[in-house]
Amino acid sequence: MPDRPDRPESPTARPAAGSHGSPADASYLEKRALRRGSAGPLLLTGLGVAYVVSGDYSGWNFGLAQGGFGGLAAAAALMGLMYTCMVFSLAELASVLPTAGGGYGFARRALGPWGGFLTGTAILIEYVLAPAAIAIFIGDYVESLHLFGLTSGWPVYLACFAVFIGIHLWGVGEALRFSFAVTGIAVAALLIFAVGAFTDFDAGRLTDIPVHADALGAGSWLPFGILGIWSAFPFGMWFFLGVEGVPLAAEETRDPARTLPKAMAASICVLLLLALLTFLAATGAGGANAVKDAGNPLVAALQPDGRATALSRIVNYAGLAGLVASFFSLIYAGSRQLFALSRAGYLPRFLSLTSRRKAPYLGLLVPGALGFALAAATGDGARMLNAAVFGATISYALMSLSHIVLRRREPGLPRPYRTPGGVLTSSVAFVLACSALAATFLVDKDAAVIALAVYAAALCYFALYSRHRLVAAAPEEEFAALAEAEAELDRTHAVSRADGGQP
């Protein structure tokens, strides 16, 4: 048998298998480089909490109107389990494939170009629609607090996108430090709220929603019956929605194979604690029936008679800080997902160009303009957030499946971090993600159908155009090409051995 190199040829010399891509010269990637080493474990942990913290201030309480205290408690526990399992699965994948593509990159390696695009598009739907929804909520907060004398929301939407995108354009290090500071304020206020609310806690208020006797299994803990647990799934997700975006910072992280798993584990632990404290304190102090429809449930829990207190004012302003933290960090996540998909050719390539400060400026400006337009045109934050949840659940199922596939297909792949429980852990996340996806149709069928239509249009674009124009030099495509080359080499050796060593 002739001599062979120890490693296969460089994947940049040819397209990734099945991608129909084309090689790119060095200048292509030079124009699409992010700033390396800007984020450490503390900033990444803060980023993971920032994605989510606004969900502790509002949104989760609408699940009480779907399942009551017992239904939402069960839903939040199951969704907490789903996110915990998924985060530990993604931590392993992030240590193996530390690229800006995050979940799309993992699915690209495990499920091929179609799987990568399906996952990346679902993530993009989440991260484009969620900031638009939160901008509307910020506008509502500003109006309710009578700030700046504003009576219309659109100037607030415009200011949010313009100012915070401007900070991101300044640089990733500055952006993450700003996000960390605002998140710290929001988390501190949640802890202060919990201390104050628990002084007026009454267990009887947890189950004060009237029972719907005709519902299967209805009772004081499940006033809407057993089905109420399933219907509350999307609202249980609001305590954790977005934490899966931490791996999107991989290319801007110091030692990502070690840093990302630590930061993701720390983030989910903080979020689980905040969810437990916020849910129990608000419901026990204000009563499930009183807070189930409140736009600002924490404030409603603190002032049941409508009279403002010093603590309720603090929490009210801190709620605005929480919304800003999540809005700001979700813009970051959306820009990095768009950047990675564009750099690899799944979306128009010009969207991945970076500035002199290594910020993907079009990846920030284009989704920002779209988000502002949606917010100003509709003013319907709840529907947009429900559509974002639809996209999120699709990506969760596909990312969990990617972990399962890579464990089965590439057991020898070097894994600096390994998921506790292995495939069992990711299988639990997969099953719960599929259940949550189905639940989105129970809560807001129109939002789910709208998101599905956008998803279908994106898939048509990929099928008819971009899948023939992928960039082989993009990191995610390089990983796939190297894996295919190594698999082909193994097959060649197997055939050679079967033929008695003859080539």
PATILO-599337 format. One line per field, with one value per residue (C-alpha): residue number from 1; residue in three letters; x, y, z; chain. Coordinates in nm, 2 decimals, always signed. Layout:
<sites>
seq <- (NUM:...)
type <- (ALA:...)
c1 <- (X:...)
c2 <- (Y:...)
c3 <- (Z:...)
mol <- (A:...)
</sites>
This chain:
<sites>
seq <- (1:2:3:4:5:6:7:8:9:10:11:12:13:14:15:16:17:18:19:20:21:22:23:24:25:26:27:28:29:30:31:32:33:34:35:36:37:38:39:40:41:42:43:44:45:46:47:48:49:50:51:52:53:54:55:56:57:58:59:60:61:62:63:64:65:66:67:68:69:70:71:72:73:74:75:76:77:78:79:80:81:82:83:84:85:86:87:88:89:90:91:92:93:94:95:96:97:98:99:100:101:102:103:104:105:106:107:108:109:110:111:112:113:114:115:116:117:118:119:120:121:122:123:124:125:126:127:128:129:130:131:132:133:134:135:136:137:138:139:140:141:142:143:144:145:146:147:148:149:150:151:152:153:154:155:156:157:158:159:160:161:162:163:164:165:166:167:168:169:170:171:172:173:174:175:176:177:178:179:180:181:182:183:184:185:186:187:188:189:190:191:192:193:194:195:196:197:198:199:200:201:202:203:204:205:206:207:208:209:210:211:212:213:214:215:216:217:218:219:220:221:222:223:224:225:226:227:228:229:230:231:232:233:234:235:236:237:238:239:240:241:242:243:244:245:246:247:248:249:250:251:252:253:254:255:256:257:258:259:260:261:262:263:264:265:266:267:268:269:270:271:272:273:274:275:276:277:278:279:280:281:282:283:284:285:286:287:288:289:290:291:292:293:294:295:296:297:298:299:300:301:302:303:304:305:306:307:308:309:310:311:312:313:314:315:316:317:318:319:320:321:322:323:324:325:326:327:328:329:330:331:332:333:334:335:336:337:338:339:340:341:342:343:344:345:346:347:348:349:350:351:352:353:354:355:356:357:358:359:360:361:362:363:364:365:366:367:368:369:370:371:372:373:374:375:376:377:378:379:380:381:382:383:384:385:386:387:388:389:390:391:392:393:394:395:396:397:398:399:400:401:402:403:404:405:406:407:408:409:410:411:412:413:414:415:416:417:418:419:420:421:422:423:424:425:426:427:428:429:430:431:432:433:434:435:436:437:438:439:440:441:442:443:444:445:446:447:448:449:450:451:452:453:454:455:456:457:458:459:460:461:462:463:464:465:466:467:468:469:470:471:472:473:474:475:476:477:478:479:480:481:482:483:484:485:486:487:488:489:490:491:492:493:494:495:496:497:498:499:500:501:502:503)
type <- (MET:PRO:ASP:ARG:PRO:ASP:ARG:PRO:GLU:SER:PRO:THR:ALA:ARG:PRO:ALA:ALA:GLY:SER:HIS:GLY:SER:PRO:ALA:ASP:ALA:SER:TYR:LEU:GLU:LYS:ARG:ALA:LEU:ARG:ARG:GLY:SER:ALA:GLY:PRO:LEU:LEU:LEU:THR:GLY:LEU:GLY:VAL:ALA:TYR:VAL:VAL:SER:GLY:ASP:TYR:SER:GLY:TRP:ASN:PHE:GLY:LEU:ALA:GLN:GLY:GLY:PHE:GLY:GLY:LEU:ALA:ALA:ALA:ALA:ALA:LEU:MET:GLY:LEU:MET:TYR:THR:CYS:MET:VAL:PHE:SER:LEU:ALA:GLU:LEU:ALA:SER:VAL:LEU:PRO:THR:ALA:GLY:GLY:GLY:TYR:GLY:PHE:ALA:ARG:ARG:ALA:LEU:GLY:PRO:TRP:GLY:GLY:PHE:LEU:THR:GLY:THR:ALA:ILE:LEU:ILE:GLU:TYR:VAL:LEU:ALA:PRO:ALA:ALA:ILE:ALA:ILE:PHE:ILE:GLY:ASP:TYR:VAL:GLU:SER:LEU:HIS:LEU:PHE:GLY:LEU:THR:SER:GLY:TRP:PRO:VAL:TYR:LEU:ALA:CYS:PHE:ALA:VAL:PHE:ILE:GLY:ILE:HIS:LEU:TRP:GLY:VAL:GLY:GLU:ALA:LEU:ARG:PHE:SER:PHE:ALA:VAL:THR:GLY:ILE:ALA:VAL:ALA:ALA:LEU:LEU:ILE:PHE:ALA:VAL:GLY:ALA:PHE:THR:ASP:PHE:ASP:ALA:GLY:ARG:LEU:THR:ASP:ILE:PRO:VAL:HIS:ALA:ASP:ALA:LEU:GLY:ALA:GLY:SER:TRP:LEU:PRO:PHE:GLY:ILE:LEU:GLY:ILE:TRP:SER:ALA:PHE:PRO:PHE:GLY:MET:TRP:PHE:PHE:LEU:GLY:VAL:GLU:GLY:VAL:PRO:LEU:ALA:ALA:GLU:GLU:THR:ARG:ASP:PRO:ALA:ARG:THR:LEU:PRO:LYS:ALA:MET:ALA:ALA:SER:ILE:CYS:VAL:LEU:LEU:LEU:LEU:ALA:LEU:LEU:THR:PHE:LEU:ALA:ALA:THR:GLY:ALA:GLY:GLY:ALA:ASN:ALA:VAL:LYS:ASP:ALA:GLY:ASN:PRO:LEU:VAL:ALA:ALA:LEU:GLN:PRO:ASP:GLY:ARG:ALA:THR:ALA:LEU:SER:ARG:ILE:VAL:ASN:TYR:ALA:GLY:LEU:ALA:GLY:LEU:VAL:ALA:SER:PHE:PHE:SER:LEU:ILE:TYR:ALA:GLY:SER:ARG:GLN:LEU:PHE:ALA:LEU:SER:ARG:ALA:GLY:TYR:LEU:PRO:ARG:PHE:LEU:SER:LEU:THR:SER:ARG:ARG:LYS:ALA:PRO:TYR:LEU:GLY:LEU:LEU:VAL:PRO:GLY:ALA:LEU:GLY:PHE:ALA:LEU:ALA:ALA:ALA:THR:GLY:ASP:GLY:ALA:ARG:MET:LEU:ASN:ALA:ALA:VAL:PHE:GLY:ALA:THR:ILE:SER:TYR:ALA:LEU:MET:SER:LEU:SER:HIS:ILE:VAL:LEU:ARG:ARG:ARG:GLU:PRO:GLY:LEU:PRO:ARG:PRO:TYR:ARG:THR:PRO:GLY:GLY:VAL:LEU:THR:SER:SER:VAL:ALA:PHE:VAL:LEU:ALA:CYS:SER:ALA:LEU:ALA:ALA:THR:PHE:LEU:VAL:ASP:LYS:ASP:ALA:ALA:VAL:ILE:ALA:LEU:ALA:VAL:TYR:ALA:ALA:ALA:LEU:CYS:TYR:PHE:ALA:LEU:TYR:SER:ARG:HIS:ARG:LEU:VAL:ALA:ALA:ALA:PRO:GLU:GLU:GLU:PHE:ALA:ALA:LEU:ALA:GLU:ALA:GLU:ALA:GLU:LEU:ASP:ARG:THR:HIS:ALA:VAL:SER:ARG:ALA:ASP:GLY:GLY:GLN:PRO)
c1 <- (+0.00:+0.14:+0.25:-0.02:-0.01:-0.11:-0.39:-0.62:-0.58:-0.67:-1.05:-0.99:-0.86:-1.20:-1.57:-1.72:-1.88:-2.24:-2.21:-2.15:-1.93:-1.63:-1.30:-1.24:-0.91:-0.75:-0.89:-1.25:-1.20:-0.99:-1.28:-1.50:-1.29:-1.42:-1.21:-1.05:-1.02:-1.26:-1.47:-1.38:-1.59:-1.74:-1.86:-2.00:-2.19:-2.33:-2.42:-2.61:-2.81:-2.87:-3.04:-3.30:-3.34:-3.63:-3.84:-3.82:-3.99:-4.28:-4.43:-4.40:-4.71:-4.94:-4.88:-5.09:-5.39:-5.31:-5.24:-5.28:-5.00:-4.96:-4.97:-4.71:-4.50:-4.49:-4.43:-4.15:-3.99:-4.00:-3.87:-3.60:-3.50:-3.51:-3.28:-3.04:-3.01:-2.97:-2.71:-2.49:-2.53:-2.44:-2.14:-1.99:-2.06:-1.92:-1.59:-1.57:-1.67:-1.59:-1.72:-1.95:-2.21:-2.31:-2.61:-2.60:-2.24:-2.32:-2.61:-2.40:-2.14:-2.40:-2.69:-2.53:-2.60:-2.97:-2.96:-2.73:-2.96:-3.28:-3.12:-2.96:-3.28:-3.48:-3.23:-3.23:-3.61:-3.58:-3.31:-3.46:-3.82:-3.74:-3.55:-3.84:-4.09:-3.87:-3.84:-4.22:-4.22:-3.95:-4.18:-4.47:-4.25:-4.13:-4.49:-4.62:-4.34:-4.41:-4.05:-3.96:-4.32:-4.37:-4.71:-4.61:-4.38:-4.20:-3.95:-3.84:-3.81:-3.59:-3.38:-3.33:-3.21:-3.00:-2.82:-2.76:-2.66:-2.42:-2.26:-2.22:-2.06:-1.81:-1.67:-1.76:-1.56:-1.74:-2.07:-2.04:-1.92:-2.22:-2.45:-2.29:-2.34:-2.71:-2.77:-2.61:-2.86:-3.16:-3.05:-2.98:-3.33:-3.48:-3.31:-3.44:-3.79:-3.78:-3.68:-3.95:-4.22:-4.15:-4.23:-4.59:-4.60:-4.93:-4.95:-5.32:-5.27:-5.09:-5.42:-5.68:-5.76:-6.12:-6.13:-6.27:-6.47:-6.51:-6.14:-5.98:-5.80:-5.91:-5.85:-5.71:-5.35:-5.46:-5.76:-5.74:-5.68:-5.39:-5.38:-5.30:-4.95:-4.88:-5.04:-4.81:-4.49:-4.41:-4.44:-4.23:-3.96:-3.96:-3.75:-3.47:-3.53:-3.21:-2.94:-2.85:-2.69:-2.37:-2.18:-2.23:-1.95:-1.70:-1.48:-1.45:-1.37:-1.04:-0.98:-1.34:-1.31:-1.27:-1.45:-1.78:-1.88:-1.80:-1.99:-2.30:-2.32:-2.29:-2.56:-2.82:-2.76:-2.82:-3.13:-3.28:-3.24:-3.39:-3.68:-3.76:-3.74:-3.93:-4.22:-4.28:-4.23:-4.46:-4.74:-4.74:-4.73:-4.97:-5.19:-5.20:-5.53:-5.40:-5.07:-5.18:-5.28:-5.05:-4.81:-4.58:-4.64:-4.37:-4.50:-4.86:-4.74:-4.59:-4.89:-5.21:-5.41:-5.26:-5.06:-4.69:-4.42:-4.05:-3.98:-4.23:-4.08:-3.73:-3.85:-4.04:-3.73:-3.52:-3.77:-3.67:-3.30:-3.39:-3.56:-3.26:-3.02:-3.21:-3.27:-2.90:-2.77:-3.02:-2.91:-2.55:-2.67:-2.87:-2.58:-2.34:-2.58:-2.65:-2.27:-2.19:-2.47:-2.36:-1.99:-2.05:-2.28:-2.61:-2.73:-2.60:-2.22:-2.20:-2.39:-2.08:-1.85:-1.68:-1.57:-1.22:-1.33:-1.41:-1.79:-2.03:-2.19:-2.44:-2.52:-2.62:-2.78:-3.00:-3.18:-3.20:-3.38:-3.61:-3.68:-3.76:-4.00:-4.18:-4.21:-4.33:-4.57:-4.74:-4.69:-4.78:-4.49:-4.67:-4.73:-4.38:-4.24:-4.46:-4.33:-3.98:-4.06:-4.17:-3.83:-3.65:-3.82:-3.73:-3.37:-3.36:-3.49:-3.23:-2.94:-3.02:-3.05:-2.71:-2.55:-2.71:-2.59:-2.23:-2.20:-2.32:-2.14:-1.82:-1.75:-1.37:-1.41:-1.19:-1.42:-1.25:-1.58:-1.83:-2.20:-2.30:-2.53:-2.43:-2.70:-2.96:-2.93:-2.97:-3.25:-3.45:-3.39:-3.50:-3.83:-3.92:-3.83:-4.07:-4.34:-4.28:-4.30:-4.64:-4.75:-4.69:-4.99:-5.20:-5.11:-5.10:-5.17:-5.15:-4.80:-4.68:-4.83:-4.66:-4.32:-4.37:-4.44:-4.12:-3.93:-4.07:-3.97:-3.62:-3.60:-3.71:-3.42:-3.17:-3.31:-3.32:-3.01:-2.77:-2.70:-2.52:-2.30:-2.16:-1.81:-1.57:-1.33:-1.58:-1.50:-1.82:-1.76:-1.40:-1.49:-1.74:-1.49:-1.22:-1.47:-1.57:-1.21:-1.11:-1.42:-1.32:-0.96:-1.10:-1.31:-1.01:-0.81:-1.09:-1.12:-0.74:-0.73:-1.02:-0.82:-0.51:-0.33:-0.35:-0.45)
c2 <- (+0.00:+0.34:+0.59:+0.82:+1.14:+1.11:+1.36:+1.42:+1.72:+2.06:+2.11:+2.46:+2.31:+2.17:+2.21:+2.02:+1.70:+1.76:+2.13:+2.22:+2.50:+2.67:+2.76:+3.11:+3.31:+3.43:+3.78:+3.65:+3.54:+3.84:+4.06:+3.84:+3.81:+3.87:+4.00:+3.71:+3.67:+3.95:+3.74:+3.54:+3.31:+3.59:+3.79:+3.48:+3.38:+3.73:+3.70:+3.38:+3.54:+3.86:+3.67:+3.55:+3.79:+3.99:+3.68:+3.68:+4.03:+3.96:+3.70:+3.38:+3.48:+3.44:+3.07:+3.09:+3.17:+2.85:+2.60:+2.77:+2.75:+2.37:+2.36:+2.64:+2.49:+2.15:+2.32:+2.54:+2.23:+2.03:+2.32:+2.38:+2.01:+2.05:+2.36:+2.20:+1.89:+2.09:+2.33:+2.04:+1.88:+2.21:+2.26:+1.94:+2.04:+2.39:+2.24:+2.02:+2.29:+2.64:+2.85:+3.16:+2.93:+2.78:+2.55:+2.58:+2.46:+2.17:+2.06:+2.12:+1.86:+1.61:+1.65:+1.79:+2.12:+2.08:+2.02:+2.31:+2.55:+2.42:+2.48:+2.81:+2.95:+2.85:+3.02:+3.33:+3.35:+3.35:+3.61:+3.85:+3.84:+3.84:+4.18:+4.34:+4.20:+4.32:+4.67:+4.69:+4.59:+4.85:+5.11:+5.00:+5.03:+5.38:+5.49:+5.34:+5.51:+5.84:+5.88:+6.16:+6.26:+6.00:+5.88:+5.67:+5.37:+5.40:+5.67:+5.43:+5.14:+5.36:+5.47:+5.12:+4.98:+5.29:+5.33:+4.96:+4.86:+5.15:+5.01:+4.67:+4.84:+5.00:+4.65:+4.32:+4.37:+4.70:+4.55:+4.25:+4.47:+4.70:+4.40:+4.25:+4.58:+4.61:+4.24:+4.28:+4.56:+4.34:+4.03:+4.23:+4.38:+4.03:+3.92:+4.23:+4.17:+3.81:+3.91:+4.17:+3.95:+3.66:+3.87:+3.88:+3.52:+3.32:+2.97:+3.00:+3.26:+3.01:+2.83:+3.11:+3.07:+2.94:+2.57:+2.48:+2.17:+2.04:+2.01:+1.66:+1.63:+1.98:+2.08:+2.37:+2.30:+2.23:+2.46:+2.40:+2.03:+1.82:+1.98:+2.31:+2.18:+2.13:+2.46:+2.64:+2.50:+2.81:+3.03:+2.80:+2.85:+3.23:+3.17:+3.02:+3.13:+3.24:+3.08:+2.85:+3.14:+3.14:+2.93:+3.20:+3.39:+3.10:+3.29:+3.59:+3.38:+3.30:+2.93:+2.84:+2.47:+2.52:+2.86:+2.79:+2.48:+2.65:+2.97:+2.77:+2.56:+2.87:+3.05:+2.77:+2.74:+3.11:+3.10:+2.80:+2.98:+3.30:+3.12:+2.94:+3.26:+3.48:+3.23:+3.15:+3.50:+3.67:+3.42:+3.37:+3.75:+3.87:+3.57:+3.36:+3.51:+3.87:+3.83:+3.60:+3.88:+4.15:+4.32:+4.38:+4.08:+4.16:+4.51:+4.38:+4.13:+4.41:+4.65:+4.45:+4.76:+4.96:+5.19:+5.22:+5.15:+5.22:+4.85:+4.84:+5.15:+4.99:+4.67:+4.87:+5.05:+4.74:+4.56:+4.82:+4.73:+4.36:+4.43:+4.63:+4.36:+4.09:+4.32:+4.41:+4.06:+3.91:+4.16:+4.03:+3.66:+3.74:+3.92:+3.63:+3.37:+3.58:+3.64:+3.26:+3.16:+3.44:+3.37:+3.00:+3.11:+2.99:+3.36:+3.64:+3.67:+4.04:+4.02:+3.87:+4.16:+4.30:+4.65:+4.77:+4.70:+4.35:+4.39:+4.23:+4.57:+4.45:+4.15:+4.41:+4.68:+4.46:+4.26:+4.58:+4.76:+4.46:+4.44:+4.81:+4.79:+4.49:+4.66:+4.99:+4.83:+4.58:+4.68:+4.32:+4.20:+3.90:+3.75:+3.81:+3.65:+3.35:+3.32:+3.34:+3.05:+2.85:+2.90:+2.83:+2.49:+2.37:+2.46:+2.29:+1.96:+1.97:+2.07:+1.79:+1.55:+1.67:+1.57:+1.22:+1.17:+1.28:+1.06:+0.76:+0.84:+0.98:+0.83:+0.89:+1.26:+1.45:+1.60:+1.83:+1.83:+1.55:+1.58:+1.42:+1.13:+1.13:+1.05:+1.00:+1.37:+1.50:+1.25:+1.40:+1.75:+1.63:+1.48:+1.78:+2.02:+1.83:+1.86:+2.23:+2.28:+2.12:+2.33:+2.65:+2.57:+2.54:+2.89:+3.10:+2.91:+3.22:+3.31:+2.95:+2.95:+3.29:+3.16:+2.84:+3.04:+3.24:+2.92:+2.77:+3.07:+3.05:+2.68:+2.76:+3.01:+2.75:+2.47:+2.68:+2.90:+2.91:+2.54:+2.55:+2.84:+2.74:+2.86:+2.57:+2.78:+2.88:+2.71:+2.50:+2.38:+2.30:+2.09:+1.90:+1.85:+1.72:+1.48:+1.35:+1.32:+1.12:+0.89:+0.83:+0.75:+0.50:+0.33:+0.30:+0.14:-0.10:-0.20:-0.24:-0.47:-0.68:-0.72:-0.85:-0.52:-0.45:-0.10)
c3 <- (+0.00:-0.09:+0.17:+0.30:+0.52:+0.88:+0.83:+0.54:+0.31:+0.45:+0.42:+0.29:-0.03:-0.13:-0.05:+0.25:+0.15:+0.03:+0.06:-0.30:-0.16:-0.31:-0.15:-0.04:-0.04:+0.28:+0.24:+0.26:+0.62:+0.71:+0.63:+0.85:+1.17:+1.52:+1.81:+1.99:+2.36:+2.46:+2.70:+3.01:+3.23:+3.44:+3.14:+2.97:+3.28:+3.29:+2.93:+2.99:+3.27:+3.07:+2.79:+3.03:+3.32:+3.17:+3.18:+3.56:+3.56:+3.33:+3.10:+3.31:+3.51:+3.21:+3.26:+3.57:+3.34:+3.15:+3.43:+3.77:+4.03:+4.02:+3.64:+3.59:+3.87:+3.70:+3.36:+3.50:+3.66:+3.34:+3.13:+3.39:+3.34:+2.97:+2.97:+3.23:+3.02:+2.70:+2.85:+2.96:+2.62:+2.44:+2.68:+2.54:+2.18:+2.24:+2.37:+2.06:+1.80:+1.95:+1.66:+1.63:+1.47:+1.81:+1.77:+1.39:+1.38:+1.61:+1.38:+1.07:+1.19:+1.31:+1.06:+0.75:+0.56:+0.58:+0.95:+1.00:+0.81:+0.98:+1.32:+1.24:+1.09:+1.40:+1.62:+1.41:+1.43:+1.81:+1.82:+1.57:+1.71:+2.08:+2.08:+1.89:+2.15:+2.44:+2.28:+2.29:+2.66:+2.73:+2.56:+2.78:+3.09:+3.00:+2.94:+3.27:+3.46:+3.29:+3.18:+2.94:+2.89:+2.62:+2.52:+2.22:+2.21:+1.88:+1.99:+2.26:+2.01:+1.79:+2.08:+2.21:+1.87:+1.79:+2.12:+2.20:+1.85:+1.87:+2.18:+2.01:+1.71:+1.95:+2.04:+2.20:+2.52:+2.59:+2.50:+2.73:+3.02:+2.98:+2.97:+3.28:+3.48:+3.38:+3.45:+3.80:+3.88:+3.76:+3.96:+4.28:+4.25:+4.21:+4.53:+4.71:+4.58:+4.70:+5.05:+5.07:+4.92:+5.14:+5.45:+5.32:+5.19:+5.24:+5.10:+5.06:+4.79:+4.57:+4.49:+4.48:+4.11:+4.06:+3.96:+3.62:+3.73:+3.37:+3.31:+3.34:+3.68:+3.79:+4.15:+4.36:+4.25:+3.89:+3.83:+3.45:+3.48:+3.36:+3.02:+3.19:+3.26:+2.89:+2.80:+3.05:+2.89:+2.68:+2.99:+3.20:+2.93:+3.00:+3.31:+3.09:+2.73:+2.56:+2.79:+2.50:+2.32:+2.53:+2.28:+2.01:+2.19:+2.12:+1.88:+2.11:+2.42:+2.59:+2.59:+2.48:+2.53:+2.90:+2.96:+2.78:+2.98:+3.31:+3.21:+3.09:+3.40:+3.62:+3.42:+3.44:+3.82:+3.87:+3.65:+3.83:+4.17:+4.04:+3.88:+4.21:+4.42:+4.18:+4.12:+4.48:+4.62:+4.36:+4.37:+4.75:+4.82:+4.56:+4.49:+4.17:+4.06:+4.11:+3.92:+3.64:+3.40:+3.53:+3.28:+3.58:+3.81:+4.07:+4.13:+4.14:+4.41:+4.62:+4.60:+4.60:+4.70:+4.42:+4.64:+4.55:+4.81:+4.81:+4.73:+4.45:+4.29:+4.31:+4.15:+3.88:+3.77:+3.80:+3.57:+3.31:+3.37:+3.33:+3.00:+2.88:+2.97:+2.78:+2.48:+2.46:+2.49:+2.25:+1.99:+2.04:+2.00:+1.68:+1.52:+1.58:+1.45:+1.14:+1.10:+1.11:+0.87:+0.63:+0.65:+0.55:+0.26:+0.40:+0.39:+0.17:+0.23:+0.27:+0.60:+0.76:+0.69:+1.00:+1.09:+1.19:+1.55:+1.45:+1.49:+1.23:+1.15:+0.89:+1.11:+1.38:+1.16:+0.93:+1.21:+1.41:+1.13:+1.08:+1.46:+1.48:+1.18:+1.34:+1.68:+1.53:+1.29:+1.52:+1.88:+1.96:+2.18:+2.32:+1.97:+1.86:+2.17:+2.12:+1.76:+1.90:+2.14:+1.84:+1.67:+1.99:+2.05:+1.70:+1.76:+2.10:+1.95:+1.67:+1.90:+2.14:+1.85:+1.73:+2.06:+2.03:+1.67:+1.74:+2.05:+1.84:+1.51:+1.64:+1.98:+1.95:+1.89:+2.14:+2.40:+2.65:+2.84:+2.86:+2.93:+3.26:+3.18:+2.81:+2.56:+2.83:+2.92:+2.56:+2.50:+2.79:+2.64:+2.30:+2.42:+2.63:+2.34:+2.11:+2.37:+2.41:+2.04:+2.03:+2.32:+2.13:+1.91:+2.23:+2.35:+2.02:+1.71:+1.49:+1.62:+1.55:+1.20:+1.12:+1.24:+1.04:+0.73:+0.78:+0.83:+0.52:+0.31:+0.44:+0.36:+0.00:-0.03:+0.09:-0.13:-0.45:-0.40:-0.11:-0.06:-0.39:-0.28:+0.06:+0.16:+0.22:+0.42:+0.69:+1.02:+1.04:+0.68:+0.76:+1.05:+0.83:+0.55:+0.79:+0.95:+0.60:+0.49:+0.80:+0.76:+0.40:+0.51:+0.76:+0.50:+0.27:+0.54:+0.62:+0.25:+0.23:+0.54:+0.40:+0.07:+0.26:+0.27:-0.11:-0.21)
mol <- (A:A:A:A:A:A:A:A:A:A:A:A:A:A:A:A:A:A:A:A:A:A:A:A:A:A:A:A:A:A:A:A:A:A:A:A:A:A:A:A:A:A:A:A:A:A:A:A:A:A:A:A:A:A:A:A:A:A:A:A:A:A:A:A:A:A:A:A:A:A:A:A:A:A:A:A:A:A:A:A:A:A:A:A:A:A:A:A:A:A:A:A:A:A:A:A:A:A:A:A:A:A:A:A:A:A:A:A:A:A:A:A:A:A:A:A:A:A:A:A:A:A:A:A:A:A:A:A:A:A:A:A:A:A:A:A:A:A:A:A:A:A:A:A:A:A:A:A:A:A:A:A:A:A:A:A:A:A:A:A:A:A:A:A:A:A:A:A:A:A:A:A:A:A:A:A:A:A:A:A:A:A:A:A:A:A:A:A:A:A:A:A:A:A:A:A:A:A:A:A:A:A:A:A:A:A:A:A:A:A:A:A:A:A:A:A:A:A:A:A:A:A:A:A:A:A:A:A:A:A:A:A:A:A:A:A:A:A:A:A:A:A:A:A:A:A:A:A:A:A:A:A:A:A:A:A:A:A:A:A:A:A:A:A:A:A:A:A:A:A:A:A:A:A:A:A:A:A:A:A:A:A:A:A:A:A:A:A:A:A:A:A:A:A:A:A:A:A:A:A:A:A:A:A:A:A:A:A:A:A:A:A:A:A:A:A:A:A:A:A:A:A:A:A:A:A:A:A:A:A:A:A:A:A:A:A:A:A:A:A:A:A:A:A:A:A:A:A:A:A:A:A:A:A:A:A:A:A:A:A:A:A:A:A:A:A:A:A:A:A:A:A:A:A:A:A:A:A:A:A:A:A:A:A:A:A:A:A:A:A:A:A:A:A:A:A:A:A:A:A:A:A:A:A:A:A:A:A:A:A:A:A:A:A:A:A:A:A:A:A:A:A:A:A:A:A:A:A:A:A:A:A:A:A:A:A:A:A:A:A:A:A:A:A:A:A:A:A:A:A:A:A:A:A:A:A:A:A:A:A:A:A:A:A:A:A:A:A:A:A:A:A:A:A:A:A:A:A:A:A:A:A:A:A:A:A:A:A:A:A:A:A:A:A:A:A:A:A:A:A:A:A:A)
</sites>
